[in-house]
Amino acid sequence: MSKSVIPRGFSRFYLLSLLEEGPMTGKEIMVETDERTKGAWKPSPGLIYPLLGKLLAQGLLEEIRGGYKTTKKGSLVLKDYEESQSEFQDRFRAFIRLGVFGKYLAQDIVDKAIGVLGMVREDISRSTAKEKAKYEKFLREELDRLGKEKKS
């Protein structure tokens, strides 16, 4: 079995950004992705359709005439993601300037962070509503704290 070159969690944001451009069906998403990547990534129906279902259930997409498009909530989630990616890439570039050692160090950190985020995501999906509320409260408090530090 070959390892996917697409990072875990990327598909979610890719679909949101693609559907932000305009409504598409699941099949159109697969064809468009294949064309844009010149065949480097051919997402399967087993990836696309369950993911579309999750995004619908989360209120990030809506169905229109057999296709899908992002909702306002989906657009906000995508905007937050893009802003965090921009900040992350700025920090990543600092490691790259350290040369080959910095590049491998940065890649190792990124790989570990992706792994941890995947585990957290799985853990949250199995949590009770009360546990999710506690976790959300913690994250909001941390975001508030970081926002205050950034302003200082």
C-alpha positions as CSV (number, residue, x, y, z in Angstrom):
1,M,0.0,0.0,0.0
2,S,1.4,3.4,-1.0
3,K,1.5,6.2,1.5
4,S,-0.6,9.3,0.5
5,V,1.4,12.4,-0.3
6,I,-1.6,14.4,0.9
7,P,-1.3,15.4,4.6
8,R,-4.0,14.1,6.9
9,G,-6.7,16.8,7.3
10,F,-5.8,18.6,4.1
11,S,-8.7,17.1,2.2
12,R,-11.2,18.9,4.4
13,F,-9.8,22.4,3.7
14,Y,-9.1,21.6,0.0
15,L,-12.8,20.7,-0.5
16,L,-13.9,23.9,1.3
17,S,-11.6,26.0,-0.9
18,L,-12.6,24.3,-4.1
19,L,-16.3,24.7,-3.3
20,E,-15.7,28.3,-2.3
21,E,-14.9,28.9,-5.9
22,G,-18.3,27.6,-7.0
23,P,-20.7,24.7,-6.6
24,M,-19.6,21.2,-7.7
25,T,-20.8,17.6,-7.5
26,G,-18.6,14.9,-5.9
27,K,-17.6,13.6,-9.3
28,E,-16.7,17.1,-10.5
29,I,-14.5,17.5,-7.4
30,M,-12.6,14.3,-8.2
31,V,-12.2,15.3,-11.9
32,E,-11.1,18.9,-11.1
33,T,-8.6,17.7,-8.5
34,D,-7.1,15.2,-10.9
35,E,-6.8,17.9,-13.6
36,R,-5.3,20.5,-11.2
37,T,-2.7,18.1,-9.9
38,K,-2.0,16.6,-13.4
39,G,-2.9,13.2,-12.0
40,A,-0.7,13.4,-8.9
41,W,-3.7,13.2,-6.7
42,K,-6.9,11.3,-7.6
43,P,-9.2,11.4,-4.6
44,S,-11.4,8.3,-4.5
45,P,-15.2,8.3,-4.0
46,G,-14.4,6.6,-0.7
47,L,-12.7,9.8,0.5
48,I,-14.9,12.5,-1.2
49,Y,-18.4,11.4,-0.4
50,P,-17.9,10.6,3.3
51,L,-16.1,13.9,3.7
52,L,-18.9,15.8,1.9
53,G,-21.3,14.1,4.3
54,K,-19.2,15.2,7.4
55,L,-18.9,18.8,6.1
56,L,-22.7,18.9,5.4
57,A,-23.4,17.6,9.0
58,Q,-21.1,20.3,10.4
59,G,-22.9,23.0,8.5
60,L,-19.9,23.9,6.5
61,L,-21.5,22.9,3.2
62,E,-25.0,22.9,1.7
63,E,-26.5,20.9,-1.1
64,I,-27.8,22.7,-4.2
65,R,-29.2,20.9,-7.2
66,G,-27.2,17.8,-6.7
67,G,-24.0,19.7,-6.0
68,Y,-22.4,21.3,-3.0
69,K,-21.3,24.8,-2.0
70,T,-19.8,26.4,1.1
71,T,-22.0,28.0,3.7
72,K,-21.1,31.2,5.5
73,K,-19.8,29.1,8.4
74,G,-17.7,27.1,5.9
75,S,-16.2,30.2,4.5
76,L,-15.3,31.4,8.0
77,V,-13.6,28.1,8.9
78,L,-11.7,28.3,5.6
79,K,-10.6,31.9,6.3
80,D,-9.4,31.0,9.8
81,Y,-7.5,28.0,8.4
82,E,-5.8,30.2,5.7
83,E,-4.8,32.8,8.3
84,S,-3.3,30.2,10.6
85,Q,-1.4,28.6,7.6
86,S,0.0,31.9,6.7
87,E,1.4,32.5,10.2
88,F,2.7,28.9,10.3
89,Q,4.5,29.2,7.0
90,D,6.2,32.4,8.2
91,R,7.6,30.5,11.1
92,F,8.5,27.5,8.9
93,R,10.6,29.8,6.7
94,A,12.7,30.7,9.6
95,F,13.7,27.1,10.1
96,I,14.4,26.7,6.3
97,R,16.9,29.6,6.6
98,L,18.9,27.4,9.0
99,G,19.8,25.2,5.9
100,V,19.4,21.5,5.5
101,F,19.4,20.8,9.3
102,G,16.7,23.4,9.8
103,K,14.6,22.0,7.0
104,Y,14.7,18.5,8.5
105,L,14.1,19.8,12.0
106,A,11.1,21.8,10.8
107,Q,9.7,18.9,8.8
108,D,10.0,16.6,11.8
109,I,8.1,19.2,13.9
110,V,5.4,19.5,11.3
111,D,5.0,15.7,11.0
112,K,4.7,15.4,14.8
113,A,2.2,18.2,15.0
114,I,0.0,16.7,12.3
115,G,0.1,13.4,14.1
116,V,-0.9,15.0,17.4
117,L,-3.7,16.9,15.8
118,G,-5.0,13.7,14.2
119,M,-5.0,12.0,17.6
120,V,-6.7,15.0,19.2
121,R,-9.3,15.1,16.4
122,E,-10.1,11.4,16.9
123,D,-10.3,11.8,20.7
124,I,-12.7,14.7,20.4
125,S,-14.9,12.8,18.0
126,R,-15.4,10.1,20.7
127,S,-16.0,12.5,23.5
128,T,-19.3,13.2,25.2
129,A,-21.0,16.6,24.8
130,K,-19.8,17.6,28.3
131,E,-16.2,16.7,27.5
132,K,-16.4,18.6,24.2
133,A,-17.7,21.7,26.0
134,K,-14.8,21.5,28.4
135,Y,-12.3,21.2,25.6
136,E,-13.9,24.0,23.7
137,K,-13.8,26.3,26.8
138,F,-10.1,25.5,27.3
139,L,-9.3,26.2,23.6
140,R,-11.2,29.5,23.7
141,E,-9.4,30.6,26.8
142,E,-6.0,29.8,25.2
143,L,-7.0,31.7,22.0
144,D,-8.0,34.7,24.1
145,R,-4.7,34.5,26.0
146,L,-2.7,34.3,22.8
147,G,-4.7,37.2,21.3
148,K,-3.8,39.4,24.4
149,E,-0.1,38.4,24.2
150,K,-0.1,39.3,20.5
151,K,-1.5,42.8,21.2
152,S,1.1,43.5,23.9
